[in-house]
Amino acid sequence: MILSYLKRKKHCTLKELMTEFDVSSATIHRDVALLAKRDAVERVRGGLVYNEAPDSNGNSAAFQERVVANRREKIAAAKKALALIEEGDIVFLDSSTTIYELALLLTHAEFDHLTIITNAVAVMNLFRKFPPHWSMIGFGGNYDPQLNSILGDSALEQLSHLNITKAFVSAFGLDDSTATTNHERQAGILRKVLDAADRRYLVVDHSKIGRKGLYRIAARGGFDAIISD
């Protein structure tokens, strides 16, 4: 709510936020500290401003905004997904903020051998935090700043040459029949990933359930498991 308010206003004082949301000074200071830590806002004298610039990892403002939404629920789902990864797996991680939480958990994992394949720029930027003996393949292609990901024909061509033991993807929505997204090129690459993978996992927090996006990713029954908080 703070981010949405700031996106409209561009800048405001902490007192203004306290009045707008009818919360205490301690609550606003705690929430603003979290947002500042994630580079979603910038503190200035007398208040804060919405951070339109990429953060220190090159993530776009739109990506930063999605990262903080329902983060507790995303982490809960990601922890369940982590338990399905095994030694020696070749894992695909998509560019969603839910799967980004899984990537963050992997930075503390202790596998001897793991290969990560991804089109997510945020995950590529995390690779320096993974154990040095792991392998990573990051796709090349067209950069989409809204999704903070690599999409397009070049990425699809690379994918056609790769084996994947387990694919972890998310979605805009999941209804009784289908997982969907609102991005056509993202849907195309996720469909190809799922075709290539030995096992397919959809990881979504509960806010995605019952929603429907524009483009079909896969039938609900096409996943080996659906993982949620």
C-alpha positions in Angstrom: 0.0 0.0 0.0 2.9 2.4 0.8 4.5 1.6 -2.6 1.2 2.2 -4.5 0.7 5.5 -2.6 4.3 6.6 -3.3 4.1 5.6 -7.0 1.3 8.1 -7.4 2.7 10.8 -5.2 6.4 10.3 -6.0 7.5 11.7 -2.5 5.9 12.1 0.9 6.7 12.5 4.6 6.5 9.8 7.2 3.8 11.8 9.1 1.8 11.8 5.9 2.0 8.0 5.7 0.9 7.7 9.3 -2.2 9.8 8.6 -3.0 8.1 5.3 -2.9 4.6 6.7 -3.9 5.4 10.3 -0.9 3.6 11.9 1.7 4.4 14.5 5.1 5.9 14.0 6.8 2.6 14.9 4.8 0.8 12.2 5.7 3.3 9.5 9.4 3.3 10.4 9.5 -0.5 10.4 7.8 -0.8 7.0 9.8 2.0 5.4 13.0 0.4 6.7 12.0 -2.8 4.9 11.3 -1.0 1.7 14.5 1.0 1.8 16.5 -2.2 2.4 15.0 -3.6 -0.8 15.7 -0.4 -2.7 12.0 0.1 -3.4 12.1 3.6 -1.8 14.8 6.1 -1.1 15.0 8.0 2.2 15.5 11.7 2.0 15.4 14.5 4.5 11.9 14.8 5.9 10.5 11.7 4.2 11.0 9.3 1.3 10.6 9.0 -2.5 9.7 6.2 -4.8 12.8 4.7 -6.4 12.4 4.5 -10.1 16.0 3.6 -10.7 17.3 0.0 -10.8 18.6 -1.3 -7.5 22.2 -2.3 -6.8 21.6 -5.7 -8.5 20.1 -4.1 -11.6 16.6 -5.0 -10.8 13.9 -2.7 -12.1 11.5 -0.6 -10.0 8.6 -2.7 -11.2 10.4 -5.9 -10.1 11.2 -4.4 -6.7 7.5 -3.5 -6.2 6.5 -7.1 -6.9 9.2 -8.6 -4.6 7.7 -7.0 -1.5 4.1 -8.0 -2.3 2.9 -11.1 -0.3 6.6 -11.8 0.5 5.9 -13.9 3.6 3.6 -16.2 1.6 6.1 -16.5 -1.3 8.8 -17.5 1.1 6.5 -20.2 2.7 5.9 -21.6 -0.8 9.5 -21.4 -1.8 10.6 -23.4 1.3 8.3 -26.2 0.3 9.8 -26.1 -3.3 13.3 -26.2 -1.9 12.6 -29.5 -0.3 12.0 -31.1 -3.7 15.5 -30.2 -5.1 18.0 -33.0 -4.9 21.8 -33.5 -5.3 22.8 -33.3 -9.0 19.5 -31.8 -10.3 19.4 -29.5 -13.3 16.9 -26.9 -12.1 15.1 -24.3 -14.2 14.1 -21.1 -12.3 11.8 -18.6 -14.0 11.8 -14.8 -13.6 8.9 -14.5 -11.1 9.4 -13.0 -7.7 8.1 -16.2 -6.1 10.9 -18.2 -7.7 13.3 -15.5 -6.8 12.6 -16.4 -3.2 13.5 -20.0 -4.0 16.8 -18.7 -5.5 17.6 -16.8 -2.4 17.0 -19.9 -0.3 19.4 -21.8 -2.6 22.2 -19.4 -1.8 22.4 -21.1 1.6 21.9 -24.7 0.3 24.7 -27.2 0.7 24.5 -29.3 -2.5 27.8 -30.5 -3.9 26.5 -30.5 -7.5 23.6 -28.4 -8.8 23.0 -26.8 -12.2 20.7 -23.8 -12.5 19.2 -22.7 -15.8 17.4 -19.4 -15.8 16.1 -16.5 -17.9 15.8 -14.3 -14.7 18.3 -11.4 -14.5 17.7 -11.3 -10.7 18.7 -15.0 -10.3 21.8 -14.5 -12.6 22.9 -11.6 -10.3 22.6 -14.0 -7.3 25.0 -16.5 -8.9 28.1 -15.0 -7.1 26.4 -16.0 -3.8 26.0 -19.7 -4.8 28.7 -22.3 -4.1 31.5 -21.9 -6.6 31.3 -25.5 -7.8 27.7 -25.1 -9.0 26.9 -24.4 -12.6 24.7 -21.8 -14.1 23.3 -21.2 -17.6 21.7 -17.9 -18.2 19.8 -17.3 -21.4 20.7 -14.5 -23.8 18.1 -12.6 -25.8 15.8 -9.6 -25.4 15.6 -8.0 -22.0 12.2 -7.2 -20.6 12.5 -4.6 -17.9 9.0 -5.1 -16.5 9.6 -8.8 -15.9 13.4 -8.4 -15.4 13.9 -11.4 -17.6 15.4 -12.5 -20.9 12.8 -13.5 -23.5 12.5 -14.1 -27.3 13.7 -16.4 -30.0 17.3 -16.5 -28.9 16.3 -17.7 -25.4 14.0 -20.3 -27.0 16.8 -21.6 -29.2 19.1 -22.1 -26.3 16.4 -23.9 -24.4 15.9 -26.4 -27.2 19.4 -27.8 -26.5 19.1 -28.3 -22.8 18.0 -31.0 -20.4 16.1 -30.0 -17.3 15.3 -32.4 -14.4 13.0 -30.1 -12.5 11.3 -26.9 -13.6 10.0 -24.4 -11.0 7.7 -21.7 -12.5 5.1 -19.4 -11.2 2.0 -17.7 -12.8 -0.2 -14.7 -12.6 -3.2 -16.9 -11.9 -4.4 -20.5 -11.4 -8.0 -21.4 -11.8 -9.7 -24.9 -11.8 -8.2 -25.8 -15.2 -5.2 -23.6 -16.2 -2.1 -21.7 -15.0 -1.9 -18.4 -16.9 0.2 -15.2 -17.4 -0.5 -11.8 -18.9 2.7 -11.8 -21.0 2.7 -13.6 -24.3 6.5 -14.1 -24.7 6.8 -15.3 -21.1 4.0 -17.9 -21.7 5.9 -19.1 -24.8 9.2 -19.7 -22.9 7.5 -21.3 -19.9 5.6 -23.7 -22.2 8.8 -24.8 -23.8 10.5 -25.2 -20.4 7.7 -27.4 -19.1 8.0 -29.6 -22.3 11.7 -30.1 -21.7 11.5 -30.8 -18.0 11.3 -34.3 -16.4 9.3 -32.9 -13.5 7.2 -29.7 -13.4 6.3 -27.6 -10.4 4.0 -24.6 -10.2 4.8 -22.4 -7.2 2.2 -19.8 -6.3 1.1 -17.9 -3.2 -2.6 -18.1 -2.4 -3.4 -14.7 -3.9 -2.9 -16.2 -7.4 -5.5 -19.0 -6.9 -8.8 -18.3 -8.6 -7.3 -15.6 -11.0 -7.0 -15.9 -14.7 -4.5 -14.2 -17.0 -4.6 -13.7 -20.7 -2.1 -16.4 -21.9 -2.2 -20.1 -21.1 1.0 -21.6 -19.6 -0.2 -25.1 -18.9 -3.2 -27.2 -17.8 -3.4 -27.6 -14.0 -3.0 -31.3 -14.4 0.2 -30.8 -16.4 2.2 -30.2 -13.2 3.7 -32.9 -11.0 2.8 -30.7 -8.0 1.3 -27.3 -7.2 3.1 -25.7 -4.3 1.6 -22.9 -2.3 1.7 -21.3 1.2 
